[in-house]
């Protein structure tokens, strides 16, 4: 019996990106405001190299964008991702599951 193919690779990419608790915290923080890597690290109690690595994963999934401002790298929510969330009151519906960014991580 053939298994049903996942709706799209996007679903798998999003699930992998949002599965990590630190990336979840980064996304929730960036939904409120854009911050530099050092500001994110200080706010979330993470080392800068770890924040950069997590931002890279989130960027590859299309969730965040980064921009170099002088010597700093600033992260923010990707416009397309923010637009998708705003349609559903900060809920991401992937079809197979949904994520509510209004609620704290459990």
C-alpha positions as CSV (number, residue, x, y, z in Angstrom):
1,X,0.0,0.0,0.0
2,X,1.4,3.4,-1.0
3,X,1.7,6.0,1.7
4,X,0.3,9.4,1.1
5,X,3.0,11.9,0.2
6,X,3.3,14.8,2.5
7,X,1.5,17.8,1.1
8,X,4.8,19.5,0.2
9,X,8.5,19.7,1.1
10,X,7.6,23.0,2.8
11,X,5.7,21.2,5.5
12,X,8.7,19.0,6.3
13,X,11.0,22.0,6.2
14,X,8.8,24.0,8.6
15,X,8.4,21.1,11.0
16,X,12.2,20.6,11.2
17,X,12.8,24.3,11.7
18,X,10.2,24.8,14.4
19,X,10.9,21.5,16.2
20,X,13.8,23.0,18.2
21,X,12.7,24.9,21.4
22,X,15.4,27.5,20.9
23,X,14.3,28.3,17.3
24,X,10.7,28.5,18.6
25,X,11.8,31.1,21.2
26,X,13.7,33.0,18.5
27,X,10.6,33.2,16.2
28,X,8.4,34.3,19.1
29,X,10.9,37.0,20.1
30,X,11.3,38.2,16.5
31,X,7.6,38.4,16.0
32,X,7.6,41.3,18.5
33,X,10.7,43.1,17.2
34,X,13.7,42.8,15.0
35,X,16.9,42.2,17.0
36,X,20.6,41.7,16.4
37,X,22.2,38.3,17.0
38,X,23.9,39.7,20.2
39,X,20.5,41.1,21.4
40,X,18.8,37.8,20.8
41,X,21.5,35.9,22.6
42,X,21.3,38.2,25.6
43,X,17.5,38.1,25.7
44,X,17.3,34.3,25.3
45,X,20.4,33.4,27.3
46,X,22.1,31.8,24.3
47,X,25.7,32.1,22.9
48,X,26.0,34.2,19.7
49,X,27.3,31.3,17.6
50,X,24.3,29.2,18.6
51,X,21.9,32.1,17.7
52,X,23.6,32.4,14.4
53,X,23.2,28.7,13.6
54,X,19.5,28.7,14.6
55,X,18.9,31.8,12.5
56,X,20.5,30.0,9.5
57,X,18.1,27.1,9.9
58,X,15.1,29.5,10.2
59,X,16.3,31.5,7.2
60,X,16.6,28.4,5.1
61,X,13.0,27.5,6.0
62,X,11.8,31.0,4.9
63,X,10.8,32.0,8.4
64,X,13.4,34.7,9.1
65,X,15.6,37.1,7.1
66,X,18.9,38.6,8.2
67,X,20.6,41.8,7.3
68,X,24.0,43.1,8.1
69,X,23.9,46.5,9.7
70,X,27.5,47.7,10.2
71,X,29.2,45.0,12.2
72,X,26.0,43.4,13.4
73,X,23.6,41.0,11.9
74,X,19.9,41.7,12.5
75,X,17.2,39.1,12.3
76,X,13.5,39.7,11.6
77,X,10.5,37.6,10.5
78,X,10.4,37.1,6.7
79,X,7.6,39.3,5.2
80,X,5.9,36.3,3.5
81,X,5.9,34.3,6.8
82,X,4.6,37.3,8.7
83,X,1.8,37.8,6.2
84,X,0.8,34.1,6.5
85,X,0.7,34.4,10.2
86,X,-1.3,37.6,10.2
87,X,-4.0,36.0,8.1
88,X,-4.6,33.5,10.9
89,X,-4.0,35.6,14.1
90,X,-0.4,34.3,14.5
91,X,-1.3,30.7,13.8
92,X,0.7,28.8,11.1
93,X,-1.5,26.1,9.5
94,X,0.5,23.5,7.5
95,X,-2.4,21.3,6.8
96,X,-1.0,18.4,8.7
97,X,-0.6,20.5,11.9
98,X,-0.7,24.0,13.1
99,X,1.5,26.2,15.4
100,X,0.1,28.9,17.6
101,X,2.7,31.6,18.2
102,X,0.4,33.4,20.7
103,X,0.9,30.6,23.3
104,X,4.1,30.0,25.2
105,X,6.0,26.9,24.3
106,X,5.0,23.8,26.3
